[in-house]
Amino acid sequence: MASRFMRVDEVARELDVSEAYAYKIIKKLNSELSEMGYITVAGKLNRDYFNKRVYSAENNTEEKEG
């Protein structure tokens, strides 16, 4: 069973980016969560929020194009 949180290596692999860039993404998304009042863990990212921000945006773009 997958953890509720993603680590940097998993984010990097999922997006096919370097771990350094994955850290930047985690920091940005955790900052967004923090601004909404959620507690975050440095170096880890909530899997559901990651999927929402990465894949929901992708789906919305496809709908607008089609």
Backbone bond lengths (Angstrom), bond angles and torsions (degrees), N, CA, C in turn:
res aa  C-N    CA-C-N  psi(-1)  N-CA   C-N-CA  omega(-1)  CA-C   N-CA-C  phi
1 M - - - 1.454 - - 1.532 109.11 -
2 A 1.304 115.23 134.93 1.462 120.39 -178.20 1.528 110.39 -73.91
3 S 1.310 114.91 144.83 1.458 121.58 177.42 1.525 109.94 -68.41
4 R 1.307 115.88 155.47 1.459 121.00 176.90 1.530 110.92 -67.67
5 F 1.343 116.32 -22.20 1.456 121.34 -177.91 1.520 111.47 -114.61
6 M 1.321 115.76 147.22 1.455 122.57 176.95 1.526 108.20 -103.52
7 R 1.320 116.12 141.11 1.460 121.42 173.91 1.520 108.66 -96.28
8 V 1.318 115.17 171.13 1.460 120.53 -174.10 1.531 112.39 -59.41
9 D 1.329 118.03 -39.20 1.467 119.25 -178.53 1.522 111.42 -64.68
10 E 1.320 116.93 -34.50 1.454 120.56 179.39 1.531 111.66 -72.45
11 V 1.326 116.91 -40.53 1.461 121.04 176.92 1.537 109.29 -63.03
12 A 1.322 116.55 -44.87 1.471 121.09 179.60 1.525 111.09 -60.28
13 R 1.310 116.54 -44.53 1.468 121.30 -179.44 1.531 110.69 -66.51
14 E 1.311 117.23 -43.52 1.466 121.83 -178.38 1.529 112.06 -62.27
15 L 1.342 116.29 -38.43 1.461 120.91 -177.46 1.527 113.51 -98.42
16 D 1.327 116.21 -3.27 1.461 122.15 -178.09 1.530 111.29 56.19
17 V 1.345 114.40 51.68 1.465 121.79 178.11 1.525 108.59 -129.02
18 S 1.320 116.59 171.08 1.465 120.68 177.67 1.526 109.92 -71.14
19 E 1.326 115.68 161.12 1.464 119.26 177.09 1.521 110.82 -65.93
20 A 1.317 117.85 -32.85 1.462 120.67 177.94 1.529 110.46 -61.64
21 Y 1.319 116.06 -42.93 1.471 119.60 178.66 1.525 110.94 -70.77
22 A 1.325 116.88 -36.04 1.468 120.82 177.47 1.521 110.57 -61.13
23 Y 1.342 117.69 -38.00 1.464 120.90 176.19 1.529 110.55 -60.75
24 K 1.318 117.32 -40.16 1.462 120.74 179.01 1.522 110.79 -64.21
25 I 1.320 116.56 -40.78 1.461 120.98 178.76 1.526 110.29 -64.87
26 I 1.329 116.57 -45.44 1.463 120.68 178.60 1.524 109.96 -59.44
27 K 1.323 116.97 -44.94 1.463 120.79 -179.89 1.521 110.94 -61.32
28 K 1.331 117.21 -43.69 1.465 121.26 -179.98 1.516 111.33 -64.01
29 L 1.327 117.35 -48.37 1.460 120.02 -177.81 1.527 111.57 -68.67
30 N 1.326 117.18 -36.49 1.458 119.71 175.99 1.525 110.97 -65.81
31 S 1.319 117.14 -34.39 1.459 121.19 176.77 1.530 110.01 -63.85
32 E 1.324 116.63 -42.49 1.465 120.95 176.80 1.528 110.56 -60.03
33 L 1.330 116.22 -45.63 1.470 120.67 179.29 1.519 111.03 -62.71
34 S 1.316 116.06 -41.67 1.461 121.35 -179.89 1.526 110.99 -62.08
35 E 1.327 116.48 -41.81 1.466 121.14 178.15 1.525 111.69 -62.92
36 M 1.333 117.15 -27.39 1.467 121.60 177.94 1.527 111.73 -85.22
37 G 1.338 116.10 -0.72 1.450 119.94 176.30 1.521 115.54 97.32
38 Y 1.329 117.39 5.91 1.458 120.93 179.57 1.527 110.79 -85.40
39 I 1.304 115.68 150.34 1.458 121.90 174.42 1.524 107.14 -84.25
40 T 1.323 116.93 134.18 1.462 121.22 -179.73 1.520 110.47 -120.22
41 V 1.319 116.13 162.97 1.458 122.84 177.72 1.521 107.02 -119.20
42 A 1.327 117.42 123.08 1.466 121.75 -179.02 1.529 109.95 -58.74
43 G 1.325 115.59 132.85 1.455 120.92 177.34 1.513 114.61 83.37
44 K 1.338 116.64 -0.47 1.463 121.16 177.07 1.515 108.26 -133.13
45 L 1.327 115.34 153.01 1.454 120.56 -176.36 1.515 109.63 -135.21
46 N 1.314 116.45 137.94 1.453 121.43 177.48 1.532 109.42 -61.42
47 R 1.321 115.99 124.32 1.469 122.17 -175.92 1.536 111.67 -61.60
48 D 1.324 118.10 -41.58 1.461 120.94 -179.07 1.527 111.25 -64.23
49 Y 1.328 116.65 -40.93 1.464 119.69 179.64 1.530 110.44 -68.19
50 F 1.331 116.26 -40.08 1.461 120.09 176.47 1.530 110.21 -57.20
51 N 1.323 116.54 -49.59 1.469 120.65 -179.03 1.521 111.56 -62.26
52 K 1.320 116.54 -39.81 1.463 120.47 179.14 1.523 110.80 -63.60
53 R 1.335 117.21 -47.20 1.469 121.16 -176.07 1.527 112.54 -72.91
54 V 1.319 117.28 -35.18 1.461 119.73 -176.97 1.528 111.32 -85.13
55 Y 1.304 116.70 -51.01 1.460 119.90 -172.10 1.512 113.67 -88.26
56 S 1.315 119.35 -29.50 1.458 120.37 177.14 1.519 110.50 -67.56
57 A 1.313 117.02 -39.83 1.462 121.00 177.86 1.520 110.10 -63.18
58 E 1.325 116.62 -39.02 1.458 121.51 179.23 1.519 110.07 -64.31
59 N 1.327 116.90 -43.22 1.455 121.02 179.68 1.518 111.72 -66.01
60 N 1.330 117.82 -39.33 1.447 120.65 178.74 1.519 111.96 -64.55
61 T 1.326 117.11 -36.29 1.459 120.98 177.89 1.520 110.61 -64.89
62 E 1.329 117.53 -42.39 1.453 121.36 179.53 1.519 111.17 -62.57
63 E 1.330 117.20 -39.66 1.459 120.72 -179.99 1.526 111.03 -65.25
64 K 1.344 117.52 -39.59 1.456 121.20 -179.14 1.521 111.40 -68.71
65 E 1.334 116.47 -35.29 1.463 120.79 -178.97 1.508 111.22 -72.53
66 G 1.328 117.23 -34.88 1.465 121.98 -173.93 1.450 111.64 -85.13
